[in-house]
């Protein structure tokens, strides 16, 4: 994932897939595609043109793309953090309980699954493939590099 932060510390693009090449991989009947060429072209435009880049988002567009977290997502995050803490402190029973809770509350967040799978690396690939095959959601969100709307006068310098 990539996040664009300008020289003033302002985030001008939220977290999004940040590949450098286009690729398409097959895993069973499903494909997984990356869109790197589009991302790199937009990134280069931003480096060249700074805040005048068509890809640097206005505050309004940025806010539109970043949705507030639901109560379930916030509870899932808290459960995930507890799971990690319990794991680091040797309480695997409570760790497993809180990993399961985080995954139940937010099943589409792959981080909760991958972190748990990292504790059993010999099974991680099999578990990833099984979840990937069953998932109706794309593994990577679709990259939205449509040029941003012109910035209001108040945001230009």
Rosetta constraint file for C-alpha pairs under 8 A:
AtomPair CA 1 CA 15 HARMONIC 5.67 0.50
AtomPair CA 1 CA 16 HARMONIC 5.07 0.50
AtomPair CA 1 CA 17 HARMONIC 4.53 0.50
AtomPair CA 1 CA 18 HARMONIC 5.01 0.50
AtomPair CA 1 CA 19 HARMONIC 7.99 0.50
AtomPair CA 2 CA 14 HARMONIC 7.61 0.50
AtomPair CA 2 CA 15 HARMONIC 5.26 0.50
AtomPair CA 2 CA 16 HARMONIC 5.53 0.50
AtomPair CA 2 CA 17 HARMONIC 6.23 0.50
AtomPair CA 2 CA 18 HARMONIC 5.03 0.50
AtomPair CA 3 CA 11 HARMONIC 7.17 0.50
AtomPair CA 3 CA 12 HARMONIC 7.82 0.50
AtomPair CA 3 CA 13 HARMONIC 5.70 0.50
AtomPair CA 3 CA 14 HARMONIC 5.26 0.50
AtomPair CA 3 CA 15 HARMONIC 4.75 0.50
AtomPair CA 3 CA 16 HARMONIC 6.87 0.50
AtomPair CA 4 CA 11 HARMONIC 5.72 0.50
AtomPair CA 4 CA 12 HARMONIC 5.51 0.50
AtomPair CA 4 CA 13 HARMONIC 5.01 0.50
AtomPair CA 4 CA 14 HARMONIC 6.90 0.50
AtomPair CA 5 CA 9 HARMONIC 5.65 0.50
AtomPair CA 5 CA 10 HARMONIC 5.43 0.50
AtomPair CA 5 CA 11 HARMONIC 4.32 0.50
AtomPair CA 5 CA 12 HARMONIC 5.83 0.50
AtomPair CA 5 CA 13 HARMONIC 7.35 0.50
AtomPair CA 6 CA 10 HARMONIC 5.46 0.50
AtomPair CA 6 CA 11 HARMONIC 6.44 0.50
AtomPair CA 6 CA 12 HARMONIC 6.83 0.50
AtomPair CA 6 CA 50 HARMONIC 7.78 0.50
AtomPair CA 12 CA 56 HARMONIC 5.31 0.50
AtomPair CA 12 CA 57 HARMONIC 5.28 0.50
AtomPair CA 12 CA 58 HARMONIC 7.22 0.50
AtomPair CA 12 CA 59 HARMONIC 7.81 0.50
AtomPair CA 12 CA 62 HARMONIC 7.06 0.50
AtomPair CA 13 CA 56 HARMONIC 6.47 0.50
AtomPair CA 13 CA 57 HARMONIC 6.11 0.50
AtomPair CA 13 CA 62 HARMONIC 6.63 0.50
AtomPair CA 14 CA 62 HARMONIC 7.02 0.50
AtomPair CA 14 CA 65 HARMONIC 7.70 0.50
AtomPair CA 14 CA 66 HARMONIC 7.09 0.50
AtomPair CA 16 CA 141 HARMONIC 7.42 0.50
AtomPair CA 16 CA 143 HARMONIC 6.76 0.50
AtomPair CA 17 CA 140 HARMONIC 6.73 0.50
AtomPair CA 17 CA 141 HARMONIC 7.09 0.50
AtomPair CA 17 CA 143 HARMONIC 6.52 0.50
AtomPair CA 18 CA 36 HARMONIC 6.66 0.50
AtomPair CA 18 CA 39 HARMONIC 6.41 0.50
AtomPair CA 19 CA 34 HARMONIC 6.49 0.50
AtomPair CA 19 CA 35 HARMONIC 6.30 0.50
AtomPair CA 19 CA 36 HARMONIC 4.16 0.50
AtomPair CA 19 CA 37 HARMONIC 7.70 0.50
AtomPair CA 19 CA 39 HARMONIC 6.76 0.50
AtomPair CA 19 CA 40 HARMONIC 7.62 0.50
AtomPair CA 20 CA 35 HARMONIC 7.70 0.50
AtomPair CA 20 CA 36 HARMONIC 4.13 0.50
AtomPair CA 20 CA 37 HARMONIC 6.09 0.50
AtomPair CA 20 CA 39 HARMONIC 7.05 0.50
AtomPair CA 20 CA 40 HARMONIC 6.00 0.50
AtomPair CA 21 CA 34 HARMONIC 7.13 0.50
AtomPair CA 21 CA 35 HARMONIC 6.51 0.50
AtomPair CA 21 CA 36 HARMONIC 3.97 0.50
AtomPair CA 21 CA 37 HARMONIC 5.31 0.50
AtomPair CA 22 CA 33 HARMONIC 7.27 0.50
AtomPair CA 22 CA 34 HARMONIC 5.15 0.50
AtomPair CA 22 CA 35 HARMONIC 4.75 0.50
AtomPair CA 22 CA 36 HARMONIC 4.81 0.50
AtomPair CA 22 CA 37 HARMONIC 5.91 0.50
AtomPair CA 23 CA 33 HARMONIC 5.56 0.50
AtomPair CA 23 CA 34 HARMONIC 5.15 0.50
AtomPair CA 23 CA 35 HARMONIC 7.06 0.50
AtomPair CA 23 CA 36 HARMONIC 7.90 0.50
AtomPair CA 24 CA 31 HARMONIC 6.60 0.50
AtomPair CA 24 CA 32 HARMONIC 5.66 0.50
AtomPair CA 24 CA 33 HARMONIC 4.29 0.50
AtomPair CA 24 CA 34 HARMONIC 6.47 0.50
AtomPair CA 25 CA 31 HARMONIC 5.52 0.50
AtomPair CA 25 CA 32 HARMONIC 5.20 0.50
AtomPair CA 25 CA 33 HARMONIC 6.35 0.50
AtomPair CA 26 CA 30 HARMONIC 5.78 0.50
AtomPair CA 26 CA 31 HARMONIC 4.43 0.50
AtomPair CA 26 CA 32 HARMONIC 6.35 0.50
AtomPair CA 27 CA 31 HARMONIC 6.06 0.50
AtomPair CA 27 CA 32 HARMONIC 7.58 0.50
AtomPair CA 27 CA 129 HARMONIC 7.50 0.50
AtomPair CA 27 CA 133 HARMONIC 7.94 0.50
AtomPair CA 28 CA 133 HARMONIC 7.73 0.50
AtomPair CA 29 CA 133 HARMONIC 7.86 0.50
AtomPair CA 30 CA 133 HARMONIC 6.77 0.50
AtomPair CA 32 CA 139 HARMONIC 7.23 0.50
AtomPair CA 34 CA 140 HARMONIC 7.96 0.50
AtomPair CA 35 CA 39 HARMONIC 6.66 0.50
AtomPair CA 35 CA 143 HARMONIC 7.20 0.50
AtomPair CA 36 CA 40 HARMONIC 6.04 0.50
AtomPair CA 37 CA 41 HARMONIC 6.16 0.50
AtomPair CA 38 CA 42 HARMONIC 6.30 0.50
AtomPair CA 38 CA 145 HARMONIC 7.43 0.50
AtomPair CA 39 CA 43 HARMONIC 6.10 0.50
AtomPair CA 39 CA 143 HARMONIC 7.95 0.50
AtomPair CA 39 CA 145 HARMONIC 7.22 0.50
AtomPair CA 40 CA 44 HARMONIC 6.06 0.50
AtomPair CA 41 CA 45 HARMONIC 6.27 0.50
AtomPair CA 42 CA 46 HARMONIC 6.29 0.50
AtomPair CA 42 CA 55 HARMONIC 6.23 0.50
AtomPair CA 42 CA 145 HARMONIC 7.18 0.50
AtomPair CA 43 CA 47 HARMONIC 6.22 0.50
AtomPair CA 43 CA 55 HARMONIC 7.87 0.50
AtomPair CA 44 CA 48 HARMONIC 6.14 0.50
AtomPair CA 45 CA 49 HARMONIC 5.89 0.50
AtomPair CA 45 CA 50 HARMONIC 7.78 0.50
AtomPair CA 45 CA 53 HARMONIC 6.07 0.50
AtomPair CA 45 CA 54 HARMONIC 7.88 0.50
AtomPair CA 45 CA 55 HARMONIC 7.57 0.50
AtomPair CA 46 CA 50 HARMONIC 4.91 0.50
AtomPair CA 46 CA 51 HARMONIC 7.19 0.50
AtomPair CA 46 CA 52 HARMONIC 7.70 0.50
AtomPair CA 46 CA 53 HARMONIC 4.98 0.50
AtomPair CA 46 CA 54 HARMONIC 7.66 0.50
AtomPair CA 46 CA 55 HARMONIC 6.51 0.50
AtomPair CA 46 CA 56 HARMONIC 6.65 0.50
AtomPair CA 48 CA 53 HARMONIC 7.80 0.50
AtomPair CA 49 CA 53 HARMONIC 4.93 0.50
AtomPair CA 50 CA 56 HARMONIC 7.53 0.50
AtomPair CA 51 CA 56 HARMONIC 6.00 0.50
AtomPair CA 51 CA 156 HARMONIC 7.81 0.50
AtomPair CA 52 CA 56 HARMONIC 7.22 0.50
AtomPair CA 54 CA 147 HARMONIC 4.91 0.50
AtomPair CA 54 CA 148 HARMONIC 5.36 0.50
AtomPair CA 54 CA 149 HARMONIC 7.51 0.50
AtomPair CA 54 CA 150 HARMONIC 7.59 0.50
AtomPair CA 55 CA 145 HARMONIC 6.72 0.50
AtomPair CA 55 CA 146 HARMONIC 7.33 0.50
AtomPair CA 55 CA 147 HARMONIC 5.20 0.50
AtomPair CA 55 CA 148 HARMONIC 5.53 0.50
AtomPair CA 56 CA 148 HARMONIC 6.74 0.50
AtomPair CA 57 CA 61 HARMONIC 5.76 0.50
AtomPair CA 57 CA 62 HARMONIC 5.69 0.50
AtomPair CA 57 CA 148 HARMONIC 5.58 0.50
AtomPair CA 57 CA 149 HARMONIC 7.69 0.50
AtomPair CA 57 CA 151 HARMONIC 7.83 0.50
AtomPair CA 58 CA 62 HARMONIC 6.02 0.50
AtomPair CA 58 CA 148 HARMONIC 7.25 0.50
AtomPair CA 58 CA 149 HARMONIC 7.46 0.50
AtomPair CA 58 CA 150 HARMONIC 7.64 0.50
AtomPair CA 58 CA 151 HARMONIC 5.46 0.50
AtomPair CA 58 CA 152 HARMONIC 7.78 0.50
AtomPair CA 58 CA 155 HARMONIC 7.56 0.50
AtomPair CA 59 CA 63 HARMONIC 6.10 0.50
AtomPair CA 60 CA 64 HARMONIC 6.22 0.50
AtomPair CA 61 CA 65 HARMONIC 6.33 0.50
AtomPair CA 61 CA 148 HARMONIC 7.31 0.50
AtomPair CA 61 CA 149 HARMONIC 7.77 0.50
AtomPair CA 62 CA 66 HARMONIC 6.38 0.50
AtomPair CA 63 CA 67 HARMONIC 7.33 0.50
AtomPair CA 69 CA 73 HARMONIC 5.82 0.50
AtomPair CA 69 CA 74 HARMONIC 6.39 0.50
AtomPair CA 70 CA 74 HARMONIC 6.30 0.50
AtomPair CA 71 CA 75 HARMONIC 6.15 0.50
AtomPair CA 72 CA 76 HARMONIC 5.99 0.50
AtomPair CA 72 CA 105 HARMONIC 5.64 0.50
AtomPair CA 72 CA 106 HARMONIC 6.97 0.50
AtomPair CA 73 CA 77 HARMONIC 6.21 0.50
AtomPair CA 73 CA 105 HARMONIC 6.60 0.50
AtomPair CA 73 CA 106 HARMONIC 5.89 0.50
AtomPair CA 74 CA 78 HARMONIC 6.34 0.50
AtomPair CA 75 CA 79 HARMONIC 6.07 0.50
AtomPair CA 75 CA 102 HARMONIC 7.39 0.50
AtomPair CA 75 CA 105 HARMONIC 7.41 0.50
AtomPair CA 76 CA 80 HARMONIC 6.04 0.50
AtomPair CA 76 CA 101 HARMONIC 6.81 0.50
AtomPair CA 76 CA 102 HARMONIC 4.08 0.50
AtomPair CA 76 CA 103 HARMONIC 7.11 0.50
AtomPair CA 76 CA 104 HARMONIC 7.93 0.50
AtomPair CA 76 CA 105 HARMONIC 5.43 0.50
AtomPair CA 76 CA 106 HARMONIC 6.09 0.50
AtomPair CA 77 CA 81 HARMONIC 6.25 0.50
AtomPair CA 77 CA 102 HARMONIC 6.58 0.50
AtomPair CA 78 CA 82 HARMONIC 6.27 0.50
AtomPair CA 78 CA 102 HARMONIC 7.85 0.50
AtomPair CA 79 CA 83 HARMONIC 6.12 0.50
AtomPair CA 79 CA 98 HARMONIC 5.16 0.50
AtomPair CA 79 CA 99 HARMONIC 6.75 0.50
AtomPair CA 79 CA 101 HARMONIC 6.41 0.50
AtomPair CA 79 CA 102 HARMONIC 5.26 0.50
AtomPair CA 80 CA 84 HARMONIC 6.31 0.50
AtomPair CA 80 CA 98 HARMONIC 6.20 0.50
AtomPair CA 80 CA 99 HARMONIC 5.67 0.50
AtomPair CA 80 CA 101 HARMONIC 7.88 0.50
AtomPair CA 80 CA 102 HARMONIC 5.40 0.50
AtomPair CA 80 CA 112 HARMONIC 6.60 0.50
AtomPair CA 81 CA 85 HARMONIC 6.17 0.50
AtomPair CA 82 CA 86 HARMONIC 6.05 0.50
AtomPair CA 82 CA 95 HARMONIC 7.11 0.50
AtomPair CA 82 CA 98 HARMONIC 6.45 0.50
AtomPair CA 83 CA 87 HARMONIC 6.08 0.50
AtomPair CA 83 CA 94 HARMONIC 6.89 0.50
AtomPair CA 83 CA 95 HARMONIC 4.10 0.50
AtomPair CA 83 CA 96 HARMONIC 6.70 0.50
AtomPair CA 83 CA 97 HARMONIC 7.39 0.50
AtomPair CA 83 CA 98 HARMONIC 4.81 0.50
AtomPair CA 83 CA 99 HARMONIC 5.38 0.50
AtomPair CA 84 CA 88 HARMONIC 6.11 0.50
AtomPair CA 84 CA 95 HARMONIC 6.56 0.50
AtomPair CA 85 CA 89 HARMONIC 6.22 0.50
AtomPair CA 85 CA 95 HARMONIC 7.54 0.50
AtomPair CA 86 CA 90 HARMONIC 6.21 0.50
AtomPair CA 86 CA 91 HARMONIC 5.04 0.50
AtomPair CA 86 CA 92 HARMONIC 6.61 0.50
AtomPair CA 86 CA 94 HARMONIC 6.28 0.50
AtomPair CA 86 CA 95 HARMONIC 4.94 0.50
AtomPair CA 87 CA 91 HARMONIC 5.58 0.50
AtomPair CA 87 CA 92 HARMONIC 5.45 0.50
AtomPair CA 87 CA 94 HARMONIC 7.92 0.50
AtomPair CA 87 CA 95 HARMONIC 5.21 0.50
AtomPair CA 91 CA 95 HARMONIC 6.14 0.50
AtomPair CA 92 CA 96 HARMONIC 5.97 0.50
AtomPair CA 93 CA 97 HARMONIC 6.40 0.50
AtomPair CA 94 CA 98 HARMONIC 6.24 0.50
AtomPair CA 95 CA 99 HARMONIC 6.13 0.50
AtomPair CA 96 CA 100 HARMONIC 6.11 0.50
AtomPair CA 97 CA 101 HARMONIC 6.28 0.50
AtomPair CA 98 CA 102 HARMONIC 6.12 0.50
AtomPair CA 99 CA 103 HARMONIC 6.21 0.50
AtomPair CA 99 CA 112 HARMONIC 6.84 0.50
AtomPair CA 99 CA 113 HARMONIC 7.87 0.50
AtomPair CA 99 CA 116 HARMONIC 6.90 0.50
AtomPair CA 100 CA 104 HARMONIC 6.03 0.50
AtomPair CA 101 CA 105 HARMONIC 6.14 0.50
AtomPair CA 102 CA 106 HARMONIC 6.10 0.50
AtomPair CA 102 CA 107 HARMONIC 7.66 0.50
AtomPair CA 102 CA 112 HARMONIC 6.72 0.50
AtomPair CA 103 CA 107 HARMONIC 4.71 0.50
AtomPair CA 103 CA 108 HARMONIC 7.85 0.50
AtomPair CA 103 CA 109 HARMONIC 7.40 0.50
AtomPair CA 103 CA 112 HARMONIC 6.13 0.50
AtomPair CA 103 CA 113 HARMONIC 6.86 0.50
AtomPair CA 108 CA 137 HARMONIC 7.44 0.50
AtomPair CA 109 CA 113 HARMONIC 7.44 0.50
AtomPair CA 110 CA 114 HARMONIC 6.06 0.50
AtomPair CA 111 CA 115 HARMONIC 5.95 0.50
AtomPair CA 112 CA 116 HARMONIC 6.54 0.50
AtomPair CA 113 CA 117 HARMONIC 6.09 0.50
AtomPair CA 114 CA 118 HARMONIC 6.10 0.50
AtomPair CA 114 CA 124 HARMONIC 7.62 0.50
AtomPair CA 114 CA 128 HARMONIC 7.67 0.50
AtomPair CA 115 CA 119 HARMONIC 7.36 0.50
AtomPair CA 116 CA 120 HARMONIC 7.69 0.50
AtomPair CA 117 CA 121 HARMONIC 6.37 0.50
AtomPair CA 117 CA 123 HARMONIC 7.20 0.50
AtomPair CA 117 CA 124 HARMONIC 4.96 0.50
AtomPair CA 117 CA 127 HARMONIC 7.51 0.50
AtomPair CA 118 CA 124 HARMONIC 6.53 0.50
AtomPair CA 120 CA 124 HARMONIC 6.20 0.50
AtomPair CA 121 CA 125 HARMONIC 7.53 0.50
AtomPair CA 123 CA 127 HARMONIC 6.20 0.50
AtomPair CA 124 CA 128 HARMONIC 6.02 0.50
AtomPair CA 125 CA 129 HARMONIC 6.12 0.50
AtomPair CA 126 CA 130 HARMONIC 6.16 0.50
AtomPair CA 127 CA 131 HARMONIC 6.23 0.50
AtomPair CA 128 CA 132 HARMONIC 5.96 0.50
AtomPair CA 129 CA 133 HARMONIC 6.02 0.50
AtomPair CA 130 CA 134 HARMONIC 6.39 0.50
AtomPair CA 131 CA 135 HARMONIC 5.96 0.50
AtomPair CA 132 CA 139 HARMONIC 7.26 0.50
AtomPair CA 138 CA 142 HARMONIC 7.83 0.50
AtomPair CA 151 CA 155 HARMONIC 6.16 0.50
AtomPair CA 151 CA 156 HARMONIC 6.81 0.50
AtomPair CA 152 CA 156 HARMONIC 6.95 0.50
